[in-house]
Amino acid sequence: MLVESLSVAALAVVLVCAVVRPFGRPEAVFAVPAAGVVIAAGAIPLDDVRDEAARLGPVIGFLAAVLVLAKLCADEGLFHACGTWMARRAAGRPRRLLAAVFALASAITAALSLDATVVLLTPVVFATAARMGVRPRPHVYASAHLSNTASLLLPVSNLTNLLAFAATGLSFTRFALLMTLPWLVAIAVEYAVFRRFFAADLDAPADGGDTAEPPRMPLFALVTVALTLAGFAVASTVGVDPAWAAAAGASVLAVRALLRRRTTALALVRSASLPFLAFVLALGVVVRAVVDNGLGDALGHVLPDGASLPALLGTAAVAALLANLINNLPAVLALVPLAAPSGPGAVLAVLIGVNVGPNLTYAGSLATLLWRRIAHQHEHHVRLREFTRLGLLTTPAALVLATVALWVSLRLLPA
């Protein structure tokens, strides 16, 4: 009983500190000692710690490579070009800008992960809205919601997907094929709700200047990203960890940037966000201790079995609820081992729950918390009531319809 209580307390401390970030310290400052406490207390055996580290190692390596790749793409001017394209595409019309933000945020989240959308695209959206003289609310909220919802498509789009990918038993390409329809459906639901929810903002006239500057697309960065995505599919097909493809793409841009003296080795290391990687590993250890000391049995009683439509809907709902209670990273770590015996469909339903569900509350995902901080840095006050109302209108509908779309995909594309 003591180790159970200690494990739960450690997880609570880690999550609260990740949300609040006392004294502005990184999440790892609190997560790593918490992992040390549960290990020292015997809540998780050392063999299980090694197993968890071995399981998360490739995921963490992949995440580091993708973070470096995204930062180098930003240095190449990719996100600035995206802002210019959005302004040119919108032609002074807020509704067209919203459509452009949806298109770009969905593509960037899918290809470069949700972190790129939150950290790199959100400031560009603020700048583009200011340049056009339009109200930023609908467009900025879109970057927050799509950093979660649009991360359904690829194994590389979200850390939750990476953590679950091996348990699906699917190839990179088949994962993408099965999740394409749920991805499109969830984004369509978000877009329809956004157009009505922010109608007053979108109907307000723009009062900005000329936005007709043609975008200068960084072709080398675009080609590198495209080849890296192709490399993910090829690597998965031949049994090579996709982390190697991500590392190759990041290395190509890194060598180019170093040769041109646009970056330094120290800057590349910093862009890998080592404290966050340590946080992910420590969180995995703490969650494993909680699951092994009672949470796993409790969730096993409520998680449906099988891949029927009612079972998939129930699995997605449980995953969404758990994500909003304890954050989506611990939720996926806890649920994937329980869902895996029911087949890949059940694991994909978990991902729908933990990726779409966090749009309901601030605490649902670290991406949303980070987005909120960035919004405050741009002097944009995010109101809890408004965020929650928007979440209530989008999340349940997107969750249900995306899960139905997954059920359809599983039947249209049998193994």
N, C-alpha and C positions, 0 to 999 in steps of 0.2 A: 504493500500500500504506500509505503514511504517513497519508493522509486517512482511509482505512478504519479504521485503528487508532485514530486520534484521535476519529472519530465514535463508535465503540463505547465508547471510554473516557469520552467526554462523557456518553453515555447511562447508563453504569454509575454515574458520579458523581451524576447527577441522580436516578436511582432509589434509590440507597443513601441519599442525603441526604433524599429524600422519606420514606423508611422511618424513618431514625434521627432526622432533624431535629436536627443538631448545634447545641448551644447554644440549642435551642428556636426557631430561626429558621424563618421560612416557607419553603416549597419554592422559591418564586421567587428567593430570595436566591442559590440555587445554580444554578437552571435558567437564569435569564437570562444570567449570565456564561458558562455552558456553551454556550448558543446563540451568544453573541458570539464565542466561540473557534472554533466550527466555521465560522461565516461568515467570520471573518478568515483562517482557514486555507484557504479556498477549497473546503471540503468540500461546500458548497451555494452555487450561484450566487445573486446578489442577485435575479435575476428569479424564481427558484424560491422565495426567501424571500417576495417580494411575493405570489406565487401562493398560498403556504401561508397567509399572513396574510389574504388575501382569502377563502380557503376557510373559515378558522376564525373570521373576524370575526363572521358572523351567529350561529354557534354560541356564541361567547363572550358576545355580547350577549344571547342567549336565556338562557344560564346565569345571567348577572347578574340579569336580570329575575325568574327563578324563585327565586333565592336571596332576593331582596328580598321577593317574594310570600310565601315560606314564613315568613320572619322576622316579617312583619306579621301573618300568620295566628296565629303564636304569641303576639304581643302582644295580639291580639284575644281570646285565651283558647281558641283552638281545641284546642290540645294538652292543656291542663288539662281541658277538657271531655271529651276522648278518654279521659284517665285515669279520670275519674269514671265515664264510661260503661263502661269495662272492669271496674272494681271492682263496679259495680252488676250488670252482666251476669254476672260470675263468681259472685256471691252466696257468696263464701267457698270456692269449689271451684277448686283449682289447674288442673284439666283444662279447666274452662270459661274460666279466665283465659287459658290458652294459646290456645284457639280465638279468644278476643277479640283477643289480641295479633296472631295470624296475620291475622285479618280487617282490623284497623286498619292494621297495618304494610304489608299488601299494597295496600290502597287508597291510603294516603299515599305509598308509594313510587311507585305508578303515576301518581298525579295531581300530586304536588309534588316528585318526584324522590327518589332514594335518600338525598340529603344531608339532607332533612327527617326521614326515618326515623332516621338515625344520630344527628344532632345534636339534634333536637328531641323525637323520640318516645322514644329510649332513656332519657333521664333520667326521663321520665314513667313508663316501665315500672318502673324501679327504685323510684320513689316509690309506685306502686300496689302492687307486691309487698310493700314494707315496711308499707304501710298495712293490707294484708290479712293480714300475718304468714305469707306463703308463701315458699318458697325461690325466689330470683330467677333461678337458673341457666337453666332452660328458656326462660323468657320473655325474658331478656336475649339469650341466644343466638339466639332467634327473630328479634329485631330486626336482628341482624347478618346472618343468612342471608337474610332476606327483603329487606334493602336491596339485595342482589345479585339473588337469584332473581326477586323480584317486579317487577324493573325491566324485564322483557321486554315489557310490554304496549304501551306508547305510545312514540312518538319522544321525548317529553319526560321519560320516566321515568329516564333515565340519560344522562350525558354521552356514553357510548359510542354510544347510540342516535342522539343528535343528530349525532355525527360521521359516522355511517353513513347517516343518513336520506336525504340527497340522492342517495347512490349507489344506493339501492334503486329509485329512480324511481317510488315508490309515493306515493299520497296519504296524508294523515294517517289517514283512516278505513280505507283498505284495509290499511295497516300494522297498525292495531289489530285488524282482523278476522282477519288471518292469524296474529297472535301471541296471540290470545285462548286458543286451545286449548293451545298450548305453555305459556302462562302458568299456566293452571289445572292442567295436568298437573304442572308443576314444583313448584308450591305444594303440591299434594296429596301428592307424594312426600316433600317436606320434613316435612309435618304427620304423615304416617304414621310416619316414622322418629323424629321428635321424641317422639311419644307412647311409643314403646318405649324409646328411648335414655334418656329422663329419667323412666322409670316410677317410680323410687323417690322422686324429688323431687315428682312430681305426685300420688303417693299419700300423701305426708306431710300431716297435718292442718294447716289454717290456724289461727293463734292470734291473729289481728288483731281489731280492734274492728268497730264497725258501719260498713258500706260502702254503706249504702242511700241516700246523698245523691243526689238527682236531678241529672243533668247539665244545665248551662245552656249550650246550644249557641249560639255566636255566629252568628246567622243571616246577618248581613251578610257575614261572611267566607265562609261556606259558599256563599252565592249567588254571590259574586264568583268563587270558585274554579270553581263549576259553569259560569258564563258564560265564564270564561277557557278552560276545556276545550272548550266548544262553539266558542269563537272559534278555537282551534287547527284544528279540523276545517274550519270555514268558510274560514279563511285559506288552508289548503292547497288547498281546492277551487278557489278563485278565483286561485290563483297568488301569494298574498301570503305573505311569510316569517312563520312562526308566532311569531317573536320579537316582532312587533308586537302580537299578541294577548297575549303574556306581559307586555309592557311596559304595555299598557292595563290589565290586571288589577292589576299592581303599582301603577300610578299611582292607580287608584281607591282602593285601601286606603291608599296613601301620603298622598293629599290628605286623606282622612278623619282619619288619625292626626295629620297636621300641624295641621289645623284644631282638633282636640281637644287639641292639645299633649301627645300621648302619645308623640311621637318628635320627632327633630330631623333636619335635612337631613344633618348629619354622621353621625348614627346610620344613616340610610338608605344613605349611601355605604359605611359600614363593613359593613353587612349584605350588600352586593354582593360582598364578599371580593375586592377588587382584586388582592392578591398572588396568590391562587389563579388568577385569570383570567390574570395574567401568566405564571404557571407553565404553564398549559395551552398558551398561545401558544408559549412557549419550548420546551416539550416537543415540540410539533408540528414545530418547525424542526429540533430535534436528531434526532427520529425520521426525518424526511424525509432528512436527511443520511445516516443509517445505511442506510435502505432504498435510496437511490440509489447507495450505495457497497458493495453486495454482499448485504445482507440480503434485498432484494427478489428477486434471482435465486435465492437459496437457498430462500426460501419458495415461489417459483414451482414448484420441482421437487417439493415435498412436498404442496402444496395440491391436492386433487382438482378436476377440472373437472366442470361440469354440475350438475344438480339431482336426480339419481337418489337413492334412499334411501342407498345406500352412500356416494355422494359427499357428501351432506349430513352423514352421520355422521362421515365423515373430516374434513370441514371444521370441524365443531363440535369434534372432538377436537383438531385442530391448534390451533385458536383457544384452547381451554381450556389446553392445555399451554403455549402461548406466553404467555398471561395470567399463569400462575403462575411463569413464568421471568422475565418482564420487566415485569409489571403489565399490567392490562387496557387502559389508555389507549394506551400504545405499541403493544400488540398490535392493537388495532382500527385504529389509524392505518396500521400496516404491512400488514394483511391485506385491508382493504376494497378498495383499488385492484386487488388481485390477484383478489379474488372477484367484483367487479362484472361482468366480462365474461360470467360464467356465469349472470347474472340475479339478480333480487331474492331468490330462494330461497337462493342461496349466501350472500348478504350477511346474510340473517336467520339462517342457520346460524352464521355468524361471531359474531353477537350472542348467540346461545344459548351459544356457547363462552365468550365473554368476560364474560358476565353471570352464568351459573351456575357456570362453572369456578372463579372466585376464592374460592368457599367452601371450597376444598381447603386453601389456605395463607393465612397472614397477609398475605403480600406480593402476593396476587392482585389486590387492588384497594385504592385509597386509602380507600374507605369502610370497609373492614375494619380498616385501620390506625387510622383515626379512631375507630371504635367501640371498639377496644382501649384507646385513650387515655381515652375517656370511662368505660369500665368501671373502669379503674385509679383515676380520679378519685373514683369511688364506692366505692373500697376493695374492689373485686371482682376477685380474682386470676383471670386467664384462663390456664389451663394449656395449653401447646402440645400436649401429648399428647392431651388431651381434645378440643381444637379439631380436631386432625388426624383423630382417630378418627371424630368426627361428620362431618367433611368426606368421609372415605372411604366412609361409609355413605350419604350423601345425594347427593354430587356426581355420581358415575358414573351412578347410576340416573336422577337428574333430567336429566342431560345427554342420555342415550340416549332416554329416553321423551319428553322435550320435542322432540327432533329428529324422532322418529317422528311426533309430533303435528303438527309443522310440515309434514312431507311429506304427511300426510293433509289438512291445511288447504289446501295448494297445489293438491291435486287436487279438493277439494270446492268451492274458490272460485277457479276459473281466471280469468285476466285477460279 
